[in-house]
């Protein structure tokens, strides 16, 4: 079973808010997920990002593949660098 780390869209119309979740690769965008890793709010002037680094590293070590956007967010938080150093 391939797992992905991706965004799930929440919030009302024109006011998006995203959860960063781990899910099966075949699930729909807002379908079932395994675990919540954090959130991403792009609306404020300074976008808010909160990610549990321990959980994210654990899932990356288990083979979960992040989406392009999540990979960008993880690298800005320094989690991708920690993952690369631990390999």
Biopython code that builds the backbone (N, CA, C, O; Angstrom):
import numpy as np
from Bio.PDB.StructureBuilder import StructureBuilder

atoms = [
    (1, "UNK", "N", (0.848, -1.185, 0.000)),
    (1, "UNK", "CA", (0.000, 0.000, 0.000)),
    (1, "UNK", "C", (0.894, 1.250, 0.000)),
    (1, "UNK", "O", (1.682, 1.454, 0.924)),
    (2, "UNK", "N", (0.770, 2.062, -1.016)),
    (2, "UNK", "CA", (1.547, 3.299, -1.120)),
    (2, "UNK", "C", (0.885, 4.393, -0.297)),
    (2, "UNK", "O", (-0.323, 4.611, -0.399)),
    (3, "UNK", "N", (1.668, 5.073, 0.511)),
    (3, "UNK", "CA", (1.130, 6.168, 1.312)),
    (3, "UNK", "C", (1.677, 7.489, 0.805)),
    (3, "UNK", "O", (2.796, 7.576, 0.300)),
    (4, "UNK", "N", (0.858, 8.504, 0.953)),
    (4, "UNK", "CA", (1.217, 9.856, 0.527)),
    (4, "UNK", "C", (1.028, 10.805, 1.690)),
    (4, "UNK", "O", (0.182, 10.584, 2.557)),
    (5, "UNK", "N", (1.818, 11.860, 1.704)),
    (5, "UNK", "CA", (1.610, 12.976, 2.629)),
    (5, "UNK", "C", (1.084, 14.099, 1.748)),
    (5, "UNK", "O", (1.781, 14.565, 0.847)),
    (6, "UNK", "N", (-0.142, 14.532, 2.008)),
    (6, "UNK", "CA", (-0.771, 15.518, 1.131)),
    (6, "UNK", "C", (-1.650, 16.484, 1.924)),
    (6, "UNK", "O", (-1.805, 16.357, 3.139)),
    (7, "UNK", "N", (-2.217, 17.444, 1.210)),
    (7, "UNK", "CA", (-3.086, 18.444, 1.812)),
    (7, "UNK", "C", (-4.553, 18.038, 1.658)),
    (7, "UNK", "O", (-4.954, 17.476, 0.639)),
    (8, "UNK", "N", (-5.338, 18.335, 2.690)),
    (8, "UNK", "CA", (-6.793, 18.179, 2.645)),
    (8, "UNK", "C", (-7.372, 19.567, 2.815)),
    (8, "UNK", "O", (-7.054, 20.258, 3.783)),
    (9, "UNK", "N", (-8.225, 19.985, 1.880)),
    (9, "UNK", "CA", (-8.756, 21.345, 1.912)),
    (9, "UNK", "C", (-9.931, 21.456, 2.866)),
    (9, "UNK", "O", (-10.845, 20.632, 2.850)),
    (10, "UNK", "N", (-9.893, 22.487, 3.694)),
    (10, "UNK", "CA", (-10.978, 22.841, 4.595)),
    (10, "UNK", "C", (-11.260, 24.327, 4.409)),
    (10, "UNK", "O", (-10.648, 24.972, 3.557)),
    (11, "UNK", "N", (-12.167, 24.865, 5.187)),
    (11, "UNK", "CA", (-12.460, 26.293, 5.115)),
    (11, "UNK", "C", (-13.601, 26.575, 4.159)),
    (11, "UNK", "O", (-14.030, 25.711, 3.395)),
    (12, "UNK", "N", (-14.073, 27.792, 4.222)),
    (12, "UNK", "CA", (-15.204, 28.150, 3.370)),
    (12, "UNK", "C", (-14.726, 28.635, 1.999)),
    (12, "UNK", "O", (-13.528, 28.649, 1.714)),
    (13, "UNK", "N", (-15.667, 29.025, 1.172)),
    (13, "UNK", "CA", (-15.366, 29.480, -0.177)),
    (13, "UNK", "C", (-14.419, 30.682, -0.154)),
    (13, "UNK", "O", (-14.652, 31.653, 0.566)),
    (14, "UNK", "N", (-13.358, 30.606, -0.943)),
    (14, "UNK", "CA", (-12.342, 31.654, -1.080)),
    (14, "UNK", "C", (-11.547, 31.913, 0.206)),
    (14, "UNK", "O", (-10.833, 32.913, 0.285)),
    (15, "UNK", "N", (-11.652, 31.053, 1.199)),
    (15, "UNK", "CA", (-10.880, 31.163, 2.450)),
    (15, "UNK", "C", (-10.306, 29.782, 2.784)),
    (15, "UNK", "O", (-10.715, 29.168, 3.770)),
    (16, "UNK", "N", (-9.356, 29.285, 1.968)),
    (16, "UNK", "CA", (-8.881, 27.922, 2.175)),
    (16, "UNK", "C", (-8.034, 27.769, 3.431)),
    (16, "UNK", "O", (-7.362, 28.700, 3.873)),
    (17, "UNK", "N", (-8.088, 26.585, 3.981)),
    (17, "UNK", "CA", (-7.304, 26.175, 5.131)),
    (17, "UNK", "C", (-7.008, 24.700, 4.888)),
    (17, "UNK", "O", (-7.906, 23.950, 4.507)),
    (18, "UNK", "N", (-5.786, 24.276, 5.098)),
    (18, "UNK", "CA", (-5.409, 22.911, 4.751)),
    (18, "UNK", "C", (-4.871, 22.156, 5.956)),
    (18, "UNK", "O", (-4.189, 22.725, 6.808)),
    (19, "UNK", "N", (-5.189, 20.854, 6.016)),
    (19, "UNK", "CA", (-4.550, 19.938, 6.952)),
    (19, "UNK", "C", (-3.508, 19.155, 6.171)),
    (19, "UNK", "O", (-3.717, 18.816, 5.007)),
    (20, "UNK", "N", (-2.396, 18.875, 6.814)),
    (20, "UNK", "CA", (-1.376, 18.020, 6.228)),
    (20, "UNK", "C", (-1.605, 16.628, 6.809)),
    (20, "UNK", "O", (-1.496, 16.432, 8.019)),
    (21, "UNK", "N", (-1.921, 15.666, 5.949)),
    (21, "UNK", "CA", (-2.311, 14.332, 6.408)),
    (21, "UNK", "C", (-1.526, 13.245, 5.672)),
    (21, "UNK", "O", (-0.952, 13.471, 4.606)),
    (22, "UNK", "N", (-1.526, 12.060, 6.282)),
    (22, "UNK", "CA", (-0.990, 10.856, 5.648)),
    (22, "UNK", "C", (-2.185, 10.027, 5.211)),
    (22, "UNK", "O", (-3.098, 9.784, 6.001)),
    (23, "UNK", "N", (-2.185, 9.591, 3.956)),
    (23, "UNK", "CA", (-3.306, 8.802, 3.457)),
    (23, "UNK", "C", (-2.826, 7.793, 2.431)),
    (23, "UNK", "O", (-1.690, 7.855, 1.959)),
    (24, "UNK", "N", (-3.703, 6.870, 2.095)),
    (24, "UNK", "CA", (-3.446, 5.915, 1.031)),
    (24, "UNK", "C", (-3.420, 6.695, -0.283)),
    (24, "UNK", "O", (-4.209, 7.621, -0.465)),
    (25, "UNK", "N", (-2.536, 6.336, -1.182)),
    (25, "UNK", "CA", (-2.371, 7.076, -2.434)),
    (25, "UNK", "C", (-3.626, 7.055, -3.305)),
    (25, "UNK", "O", (-3.812, 7.956, -4.122)),
    (26, "UNK", "N", (-4.491, 6.049, -3.152)),
    (26, "UNK", "CA", (-5.692, 5.944, -3.977)),
    (26, "UNK", "C", (-6.872, 6.733, -3.429)),
    (26, "UNK", "O", (-7.891, 6.843, -4.112)),
    (27, "UNK", "N", (-6.778, 7.280, -2.235)),
    (27, "UNK", "CA", (-7.890, 8.027, -1.641)),
    (27, "UNK", "C", (-8.113, 9.347, -2.370)),
    (27, "UNK", "O", (-7.197, 9.908, -2.970)),
    (28, "UNK", "N", (-9.362, 9.832, -2.302)),
    (28, "UNK", "CA", (-9.684, 11.146, -2.859)),
    (28, "UNK", "C", (-9.003, 12.238, -2.038)),
    (28, "UNK", "O", (-8.487, 11.986, -0.949)),
    (29, "UNK", "N", (-9.013, 13.449, -2.578)),
    (29, "UNK", "CA", (-8.347, 14.569, -1.895)),
    (29, "UNK", "C", (-8.866, 14.759, -0.474)),
    (29, "UNK", "O", (-8.071, 14.917, 0.452)),
    (30, "UNK", "N", (-10.169, 14.747, -0.288)),
    (30, "UNK", "CA", (-10.746, 14.928, 1.039)),
    (30, "UNK", "C", (-11.300, 13.615, 1.584)),
    (30, "UNK", "O", (-12.225, 13.622, 2.397)),
    (31, "UNK", "N", (-10.741, 12.492, 1.142)),
    (31, "UNK", "CA", (-11.204, 11.189, 1.582)),
    (31, "UNK", "C", (-10.620, 10.804, 2.933)),
    (31, "UNK", "O", (-10.173, 11.653, 3.704)),
    (32, "UNK", "N", (-10.636, 9.506, 3.198)),
    (32, "UNK", "CA", (-10.121, 8.995, 4.463)),
    (32, "UNK", "C", (-8.623, 9.232, 4.574)),
    (32, "UNK", "O", (-7.906, 9.226, 3.573)),
    (33, "UNK", "N", (-8.159, 9.441, 5.795)),
    (33, "UNK", "CA", (-6.733, 9.606, 6.018)),
    (33, "UNK", "C", (-6.317, 8.801, 7.240)),
    (33, "UNK", "O", (-7.156, 8.400, 8.047)),
    (34, "UNK", "N", (-5.022, 8.570, 7.369)),
    (34, "UNK", "CA", (-4.487, 7.749, 8.448)),
    (34, "UNK", "C", (-4.158, 8.601, 9.670)),
    (34, "UNK", "O", (-4.500, 8.239, 10.795)),
    (35, "UNK", "N", (-3.486, 9.744, 9.444)),
    (35, "UNK", "CA", (-3.041, 10.573, 10.563)),
    (35, "UNK", "C", (-2.880, 12.026, 10.115)),
    (35, "UNK", "O", (-2.518, 12.302, 8.971)),
    (36, "UNK", "N", (-3.155, 12.943, 11.036)),
    (36, "UNK", "CA", (-2.956, 14.371, 10.786)),
    (36, "UNK", "C", (-1.558, 14.744, 11.279)),
    (36, "UNK", "O", (-1.198, 14.453, 12.420)),
    (37, "UNK", "N", (-0.771, 15.392, 10.412)),
    (37, "UNK", "CA", (0.581, 15.805, 10.779)),
    (37, "UNK", "C", (0.672, 17.283, 11.147)),
    (37, "UNK", "O", (1.588, 17.686, 11.864)),
    (38, "UNK", "N", (-0.261, 18.086, 10.666)),
    (38, "UNK", "CA", (-0.213, 19.518, 10.954)),
    (38, "UNK", "C", (-1.213, 20.269, 10.105)),
    (38, "UNK", "O", (-2.169, 19.691, 9.588)),
    (39, "UNK", "N", (-0.982, 21.583, 9.963)),
    (39, "UNK", "CA", (-1.879, 22.397, 9.151)),
    (39, "UNK", "C", (-1.106, 23.463, 8.407)),
    (39, "UNK", "O", (0.046, 23.756, 8.727)),
    (40, "UNK", "N", (-1.764, 24.047, 7.396)),
    (40, "UNK", "CA", (-1.197, 25.114, 6.574)),
    (40, "UNK", "C", (-2.310, 26.102, 6.282)),
    (40, "UNK", "O", (-3.336, 25.740, 5.707)),
    (41, "UNK", "N", (-2.108, 27.355, 6.679)),
    (41, "UNK", "CA", (-3.081, 28.414, 6.433)),
    (41, "UNK", "C", (-2.422, 29.478, 5.556)),
    (41, "UNK", "O", (-1.623, 30.268, 6.059)),
    (42, "UNK", "N", (-2.735, 29.520, 4.254)),
    (42, "UNK", "CA", (-2.088, 30.463, 3.348)),
    (42, "UNK", "C", (-2.686, 31.869, 3.362)),
    (42, "UNK", "O", (-2.153, 32.760, 2.701)),
    (43, "UNK", "N", (-3.769, 32.091, 4.089)),
    (43, "UNK", "CA", (-4.493, 33.363, 3.981)),
    (43, "UNK", "C", (-3.825, 34.560, 4.677)),
    (43, "UNK", "O", (-3.850, 35.645, 4.098)),
    (44, "UNK", "N", (-3.238, 34.447, 5.859)),
    (44, "UNK", "CA", (-2.621, 35.636, 6.454)),
    (44, "UNK", "C", (-1.454, 36.136, 5.606)),
    (44, "UNK", "O", (-0.954, 35.420, 4.738)),
    (45, "UNK", "N", (-1.025, 37.374, 5.867)),
    (45, "UNK", "CA", (0.099, 37.929, 5.121)),
    (45, "UNK", "C", (1.328, 37.025, 5.241)),
    (45, "UNK", "O", (2.029, 36.798, 4.255)),
    (46, "UNK", "N", (1.585, 36.515, 6.429)),
    (46, "UNK", "CA", (2.643, 35.533, 6.669)),
    (46, "UNK", "C", (1.949, 34.181, 6.857)),
    (46, "UNK", "O", (1.319, 33.946, 7.888)),
    (47, "UNK", "N", (2.061, 33.306, 5.879)),
    (47, "UNK", "CA", (1.356, 32.014, 5.926)),
    (47, "UNK", "C", (1.733, 31.231, 7.185)),
    (47, "UNK", "O", (2.899, 31.188, 7.576)),
    (48, "UNK", "N", (0.731, 30.614, 7.809)),
    (48, "UNK", "CA", (0.952, 29.825, 9.021)),
    (48, "UNK", "C", (1.145, 28.361, 8.638)),
    (48, "UNK", "O", (0.340, 27.785, 7.907)),
    (49, "UNK", "N", (2.230, 27.771, 9.147)),
    (49, "UNK", "CA", (2.492, 26.354, 8.921)),
    (49, "UNK", "C", (2.903, 25.750, 10.248)),
    (49, "UNK", "O", (3.806, 26.254, 10.915)),
    (50, "UNK", "N", (2.233, 24.659, 10.636)),
    (50, "UNK", "CA", (2.607, 23.932, 11.851)),
    (50, "UNK", "C", (2.614, 22.461, 11.506)),
    (50, "UNK", "O", (1.589, 21.897, 11.122)),
    (51, "UNK", "N", (3.788, 21.833, 11.645)),
    (51, "UNK", "CA", (3.949, 20.424, 11.313)),
    (51, "UNK", "C", (4.644, 19.728, 12.475)),
    (51, "UNK", "O", (5.639, 20.232, 12.996)),
    (52, "UNK", "N", (4.127, 18.576, 12.883)),
    (52, "UNK", "CA", (4.769, 17.756, 13.905)),
    (52, "UNK", "C", (5.952, 17.052, 13.238)),
    (52, "UNK", "O", (5.765, 16.100, 12.480)),
    (53, "UNK", "N", (7.161, 17.521, 13.519)),
    (53, "UNK", "CA", (8.360, 17.015, 12.845)),
    (53, "UNK", "C", (8.603, 15.538, 13.137)),
    (53, "UNK", "O", (9.008, 14.795, 12.242)),
    (54, "UNK", "N", (8.367, 15.104, 14.360)),
    (54, "UNK", "CA", (8.602, 13.695, 14.705)),
    (54, "UNK", "C", (7.708, 12.772, 13.893)),
    (54, "UNK", "O", (8.178, 11.775, 13.345)),
    (55, "UNK", "N", (6.413, 13.099, 13.811)),
    (55, "UNK", "CA", (5.482, 12.274, 13.038)),
    (55, "UNK", "C", (5.851, 12.296, 11.557)),
    (55, "UNK", "O", (5.812, 11.259, 10.895)),
    (56, "UNK", "N", (6.208, 13.472, 11.031)),
    (56, "UNK", "CA", (6.557, 13.584, 9.615)),
    (56, "UNK", "C", (7.794, 12.749, 9.295)),
    (56, "UNK", "O", (7.812, 12.032, 8.294)),
    (57, "UNK", "N", (8.821, 12.834, 10.129)),
    (57, "UNK", "CA", (10.028, 12.039, 9.908)),
    (57, "UNK", "C", (9.734, 10.548, 9.997)),
    (57, "UNK", "O", (10.272, 9.755, 9.226)),
    (58, "UNK", "N", (8.876, 10.171, 10.943)),
    (58, "UNK", "CA", (8.502, 8.764, 11.084)),
    (58, "UNK", "C", (7.842, 8.258, 9.800)),
    (58, "UNK", "O", (8.184, 7.182, 9.311)),
    (59, "UNK", "N", (6.904, 9.024, 9.256)),
    (59, "UNK", "CA", (6.223, 8.592, 8.033)),
    (59, "UNK", "C", (7.147, 8.616, 6.824)),
    (59, "UNK", "O", (7.039, 7.750, 5.955)),
    (60, "UNK", "N", (8.054, 9.589, 6.749)),
    (60, "UNK", "CA", (9.021, 9.603, 5.643)),
    (60, "UNK", "C", (9.920, 8.374, 5.713)),
    (60, "UNK", "O", (10.242, 7.782, 4.683)),
    (61, "UNK", "N", (10.331, 7.986, 6.928)),
    (61, "UNK", "CA", (11.162, 6.786, 7.094)),
    (61, "UNK", "C", (10.390, 5.515, 6.739)),
    (61, "UNK", "O", (10.990, 4.524, 6.323)),
    (62, "UNK", "N", (9.069, 5.535, 6.899)),
    (62, "UNK", "CA", (8.242, 4.388, 6.529)),
    (62, "UNK", "C", (7.986, 4.324, 5.025)),
    (62, "UNK", "O", (7.422, 3.343, 4.540)),
    (63, "UNK", "N", (8.390, 5.349, 4.281)),
    (63, "UNK", "CA", (8.254, 5.328, 2.830)),
    (63, "UNK", "C", (7.153, 6.186, 2.269)),
    (63, "UNK", "O", (6.870, 6.095, 1.074)),
    (64, "UNK", "N", (6.512, 7.020, 3.074)),
    (64, "UNK", "CA", (5.449, 7.891, 2.569)),
    (64, "UNK", "C", (6.052, 8.953, 1.647)),
    (64, "UNK", "O", (7.088, 9.539, 1.959)),
    (65, "UNK", "N", (5.400, 9.194, 0.520)),
    (65, "UNK", "CA", (5.869, 10.161, -0.463)),
    (65, "UNK", "C", (5.086, 11.461, -0.329)),
    (65, "UNK", "O", (3.862, 11.443, -0.454)),
    (66, "UNK", "N", (5.752, 12.597, -0.077)),
    (66, "UNK", "CA", (5.023, 13.866, 0.016)),
    (66, "UNK", "C", (4.650, 14.402, -1.362)),
    (66, "UNK", "O", (5.369, 14.191, -2.339)),
    (67, "UNK", "N", (3.509, 15.101, -1.424)),
    (67, "UNK", "CA", (3.138, 15.783, -2.665)),
    (67, "UNK", "C", (4.112, 16.944, -2.873)),
    (67, "UNK", "O", (4.889, 17.268, -1.976)),
    (68, "UNK", "N", (4.074, 17.560, -4.035)),
    (68, "UNK", "CA", (5.008, 18.652, -4.332)),
    (68, "UNK", "C", (4.858, 19.805, -3.346)),
    (68, "UNK", "O", (5.855, 20.328, -2.846)),
    (69, "UNK", "N", (3.632, 20.202, -3.066)),
    (69, "UNK", "CA", (3.385, 21.317, -2.154)),
    (69, "UNK", "C", (3.834, 20.974, -0.744)),
    (69, "UNK", "O", (4.458, 21.798, -0.075)),
    (70, "UNK", "N", (3.524, 19.770, -0.287)),
    (70, "UNK", "CA", (3.919, 19.360, 1.057)),
    (70, "UNK", "C", (5.432, 19.240, 1.153)),
    (70, "UNK", "O", (6.014, 19.584, 2.181)),
    (71, "UNK", "N", (6.074, 18.758, 0.101)),
    (71, "UNK", "CA", (7.541, 18.668, 0.106)),
    (71, "UNK", "C", (8.160, 20.052, 0.256)),
    (71, "UNK", "O", (9.155, 20.219, 0.961)),
    (72, "UNK", "N", (7.571, 21.042, -0.406)),
    (72, "UNK", "CA", (8.036, 22.426, -0.290)),
    (72, "UNK", "C", (7.861, 22.927, 1.149)),
    (72, "UNK", "O", (8.768, 23.552, 1.700)),
    (73, "UNK", "N", (6.708, 22.657, 1.754)),
    (73, "UNK", "CA", (6.455, 23.080, 3.132)),
    (73, "UNK", "C", (7.407, 22.382, 4.104)),
    (73, "UNK", "O", (7.927, 23.011, 5.025)),
    (74, "UNK", "N", (7.633, 21.085, 3.899)),
    (74, "UNK", "CA", (8.541, 20.335, 4.767)),
    (74, "UNK", "C", (9.973, 20.854, 4.653)),
    (74, "UNK", "O", (10.688, 20.922, 5.652)),
    (75, "UNK", "N", (10.391, 21.215, 3.455)),
    (75, "UNK", "CA", (11.752, 21.730, 3.292)),
    (75, "UNK", "C", (11.905, 23.100, 3.933)),
    (75, "UNK", "O", (12.969, 23.408, 4.472)),
    (76, "UNK", "N", (10.866, 23.932, 3.889)),
    (76, "UNK", "CA", (10.929, 25.240, 4.552)),
    (76, "UNK", "C", (11.005, 25.095, 6.069)),
    (76, "UNK", "O", (11.582, 25.948, 6.743)),
    (77, "UNK", "N", (10.426, 24.019, 6.616)),
    (77, "UNK", "CA", (10.475, 23.755, 8.048)),
    (77, "UNK", "C", (11.768, 23.039, 8.444)),
    (77, "UNK", "O", (12.038, 22.884, 9.635)),
    (78, "UNK", "N", (12.569, 22.600, 7.476)),
    (78, "UNK", "CA", (13.821, 21.908, 7.752)),
    (78, "UNK", "C", (13.671, 20.413, 7.979)),
    (78, "UNK", "O", (14.630, 19.752, 8.379)),
    (79, "UNK", "N", (12.489, 19.870, 7.733)),
    (79, "UNK", "CA", (12.236, 18.453, 7.994)),
    (79, "UNK", "C", (12.868, 17.576, 6.913)),
    (79, "UNK", "O", (13.356, 16.487, 7.216)),
    (80, "UNK", "N", (12.867, 18.027, 5.670)),
    (80, "UNK", "CA", (13.485, 17.260, 4.589)),
    (80, "UNK", "C", (14.989, 17.158, 4.823)),
    (80, "UNK", "O", (15.579, 16.109, 4.563)),
    (81, "UNK", "N", (15.616, 18.220, 5.305)),
    (81, "UNK", "CA", (17.054, 18.190, 5.589)),
    (81, "UNK", "C", (17.365, 17.190, 6.707)),
    (81, "UNK", "O", (18.364, 16.474, 6.643)),
    (82, "UNK", "N", (16.510, 17.142, 7.727)),
    (82, "UNK", "CA", (16.690, 16.175, 8.822)),
    (82, "UNK", "C", (16.544, 14.760, 8.280)),
    (82, "UNK", "O", (17.302, 13.867, 8.657)),
    (83, "UNK", "N", (15.583, 14.555, 7.406)),
    (83, "UNK", "CA", (15.358, 13.225, 6.813)),
    (83, "UNK", "C", (16.566, 12.799, 5.983)),
    (83, "UNK", "O", (17.014, 11.656, 6.072)),
    (84, "UNK", "N", (17.091, 13.721, 5.177)),
    (84, "UNK", "CA", (18.254, 13.403, 4.339)),
    (84, "UNK", "C", (19.482, 13.106, 5.192)),
    (84, "UNK", "O", (20.284, 12.239, 4.842)),
    (85, "UNK", "N", (19.636, 13.817, 6.308)),
    (85, "UNK", "CA", (20.783, 13.596, 7.197)),
    (85, "UNK", "C", (20.688, 12.254, 7.914)),
    (85, "UNK", "O", (21.714, 11.653, 8.234)),
    (86, "UNK", "N", (19.471, 11.777, 8.172)),
    (86, "UNK", "CA", (19.299, 10.525, 8.898)),
    (86, "UNK", "C", (19.453, 9.300, 8.016)),
    (86, "UNK", "O", (19.589, 8.189, 8.529)),
    (87, "UNK", "N", (19.435, 9.473, 6.709)),
    (87, "UNK", "CA", (19.555, 8.329, 5.786)),
    (87, "UNK", "C", (20.957, 7.789, 5.775)),
    (87, "UNK", "O", (21.243, 6.829, 5.059)),
]
sb = StructureBuilder()
sb.init_structure("model")
sb.init_model(0)
sb.init_chain("A")
sb.init_seg("    ")
for serial, (resi, resn, name, xyz) in enumerate(atoms, 1):
    if name == "N":
        sb.init_residue(resn, " ", resi, " ")
    sb.init_atom(name, np.array(xyz, "f"), 0.0, 1.0, " ", f" {name:<3s}", serial, name[0])
structure = sb.get_structure()
